[in-house]
């Protein structure tokens, strides 16, 4: 069995059906560096383990630390929710901290190595950081269309834990911080194929994340804010 087949099998094995009607759903706990979401990640640099309100979390240094996964969630999903519990901790203005890509079957690449005109279908979570504040950037791209949701007026203090989410219900794409709507827009979307996932940096190793990730959850339907992950008080 190939490494890719092993990774896909592990990811499928991690999927569970929610009795609450959330569709297929999987939770990834970033409380170690050896097994996350049923997958053994490739560890880049030396990320640290730190405490969070939901247990241990992986801390990235904003320079050379990341986790690469040989499989990805939400393959074939027509609707989705992607959530995470994170703590932005300063660093450069632009930071890509979750990149879920469809691998180009012709080139075998997950992203354009030059970092421009990237055609790959993908989900991305990013932050912008300035003057001790951060704001969210959520992005979706498929063969049918793409959309970025970002509002630099909706800022939040760094060095605190937040629950962030992006959803798609078949028509409208939305982003949230702590259950509060940050942006929305209608966009056409077609399901993604198989690929890989990077946490801590963009797939082509630009715009490193300085901060921590404690948990992520992936659902094959658009959840309502009342059902989102929450940061314990």
C-alpha positions in Angstrom: 0.0 0.0 0.0 1.3 3.5 -0.9 1.9 6.2 1.6 -0.9 8.2 0.1 -3.3 5.2 0.4 -2.3 4.8 4.0 -2.9 8.4 4.8 -6.3 8.4 3.1 -7.3 5.2 4.9 -6.3 6.7 8.2 -8.3 9.9 7.5 -11.4 8.0 6.5 -11.0 5.9 9.7 -11.1 9.1 11.7 -14.5 10.1 10.4 -17.5 9.7 12.7 -21.2 10.3 12.2 -22.7 12.8 14.6 -26.0 11.9 16.2 -26.8 15.6 16.2 -27.1 15.6 12.5 -23.7 17.3 11.7 -23.1 14.9 8.9 -19.7 13.2 8.6 -17.5 14.9 11.1 -13.9 14.5 12.4 -12.1 16.2 15.2 -8.3 16.7 15.1 -6.6 17.3 18.4 -3.2 19.0 18.2 -2.1 17.6 21.6 1.0 15.8 20.2 3.3 15.7 17.2 3.0 12.0 16.3 -0.7 11.3 15.5 -3.3 13.9 14.7 -6.6 13.2 13.0 -5.6 9.6 12.5 -2.5 10.7 10.5 1.2 10.8 11.3 2.3 14.3 10.2 5.6 15.3 8.8 7.0 17.7 11.4 9.0 20.6 10.0 11.3 22.5 12.4 10.7 22.1 16.1 7.1 23.1 17.0 6.4 23.1 20.8 3.6 21.7 22.9 1.9 24.3 25.1 -1.2 24.4 27.3 -4.6 25.6 26.0 -8.2 25.7 27.4 -8.9 22.4 25.7 -5.6 20.5 26.5 -2.2 20.6 24.8 -1.7 22.6 21.6 1.0 22.9 19.0 2.8 26.2 19.0 4.4 27.5 15.8 7.3 30.0 15.8 6.5 32.1 12.7 9.7 31.1 11.0 10.3 27.5 10.2 7.8 25.2 12.0 4.8 23.4 10.4 3.0 20.1 10.2 2.3 18.5 6.8 -0.4 15.8 6.4 -0.4 13.2 3.7 -4.1 13.3 3.4 -6.9 15.9 3.8 -10.4 16.2 5.1 -13.6 17.1 3.1 -12.8 15.3 -0.1 -16.0 15.2 -2.1 -18.0 17.4 0.3 -20.6 19.7 -1.3 -21.1 21.7 1.9 -18.8 22.1 4.9 -17.7 23.6 8.1 -14.1 24.0 9.1 -13.4 25.1 12.6 -10.3 25.6 14.8 -9.3 26.8 18.2 -6.2 29.0 17.8 -4.1 31.7 19.5 -2.4 34.3 17.2 0.8 35.4 19.0 2.1 38.3 16.9 4.6 38.0 14.0 4.4 39.2 10.5 1.4 40.9 8.9 0.4 38.0 6.6 0.2 34.5 8.0 -1.3 31.4 6.4 -1.9 28.8 9.2 -4.2 26.2 7.5 -3.9 25.2 3.9 -6.1 22.3 2.7 -5.3 21.6 -1.0 -6.4 19.3 -3.8 -3.3 17.8 -5.5 -3.0 18.5 -9.2 -3.2 15.1 -10.8 -1.1 16.3 -13.7 1.8 17.9 -11.8 1.5 16.2 -8.4 1.7 19.6 -6.8 -0.5 21.0 -4.0 0.3 24.6 -4.8 2.2 26.7 -7.3 5.8 26.7 -6.0 6.2 30.3 -7.1 3.3 31.4 -4.9 1.4 33.2 -7.7 -1.6 32.2 -9.8 -2.2 29.1 -7.7 -5.0 27.1 -9.5 -5.4 24.4 -7.0 -8.8 24.0 -5.3 -8.2 24.7 -1.6 -9.5 25.9 1.7 -7.4 28.3 3.6 -7.4 30.0 7.0 -5.1 33.1 7.4 -4.6 35.9 9.9 -3.4 39.4 9.5 -1.5 40.8 12.5 -0.7 44.5 13.2 -0.2 46.6 16.4 -1.1 43.8 18.8 -4.3 43.0 16.9 -5.3 40.4 14.4 -8.1 39.8 11.9 -9.3 36.7 10.1 -8.9 35.9 6.4 -10.9 32.8 5.2 -10.6 31.6 1.6 -12.2 29.0 -0.6 -11.3 28.1 -4.2 -12.8 25.4 -6.4 -13.1 24.8 -10.1 -16.5 26.7 -10.0 -15.3 29.9 -8.2 -13.4 31.4 -5.3 -13.9 33.9 -2.5 -11.9 35.6 0.3 -13.6 36.8 3.4 -11.5 39.5 5.2 -12.4 42.6 7.1 -9.5 44.6 8.6 -12.0 46.6 10.8 -12.9 43.5 12.7 -9.8 43.1 14.9 -9.1 41.0 18.0 -6.2 41.2 20.6 -3.4 38.7 20.1 -2.3 36.2 22.7 -5.8 35.0 23.5 -7.6 31.8 22.4 -10.3 32.0 19.8 -12.7 29.7 18.0 -12.8 30.4 14.3 -15.0 28.9 11.6 -15.8 29.0 7.9 -19.0 27.4 6.5 -20.6 26.8 3.1 -24.3 25.8 2.8 -24.4 25.2 -0.9 -24.8 28.9 -1.7 -23.3 31.2 0.9 -19.8 31.1 2.3 -19.4 32.6 5.8 -16.6 33.2 8.3 -16.9 33.6 12.1 -14.8 34.4 15.2 -16.2 33.1 18.5 -19.5 32.4 16.8 -19.9 36.0 15.5 -20.3 36.5 11.8 -17.3 38.2 10.3 -18.1 38.0 6.5 -20.4 36.3 4.0 -20.8 36.1 0.3 -22.5 33.8 -2.3 -20.1 31.7 -4.3 -20.3 28.8 -6.7 -18.4 25.7 -5.4 -17.6 22.2 -6.6 -16.3 19.5 -4.3 -12.6 19.0 -4.0 -10.6 15.9 -4.9 -7.9 14.2 -2.9 -4.8 16.1 -1.6 -2.8 17.2 1.4 -3.0 19.6 4.3 -0.4 21.9 5.9 -0.8 23.6 9.3 1.6 26.4 10.3 2.4 27.8 6.8 1.2 27.9 3.3 1.8 24.8 1.3 4.6 26.4 -0.7 6.4 27.5 2.5 5.6 31.2 2.6 3.8 33.3 5.3 4.6 31.3 8.4 2.2 31.3 11.4 3.3 32.6 14.8 0.8 31.1 17.2 -0.8 28.0 18.5 -3.5 25.5 17.2 -5.3 23.4 19.8 -8.0 21.7 17.9 -9.8 21.5 14.5 -13.0 20.0 13.4 -14.3 19.3 9.9 -18.0 18.7 9.0 -19.7 17.9 5.7 -22.5 20.3 6.3 -22.8 24.0 7.3 -23.2 24.1 11.1 -25.0 26.9 12.8 -23.0 29.1 15.3 -24.7 27.4 18.3 -23.1 24.1 17.3 -19.6 25.5 16.7 -16.5 24.6 18.8 -16.2 27.1 21.7 -13.3 28.2 23.9 -14.1 27.2 27.5 -14.3 30.2 29.8 
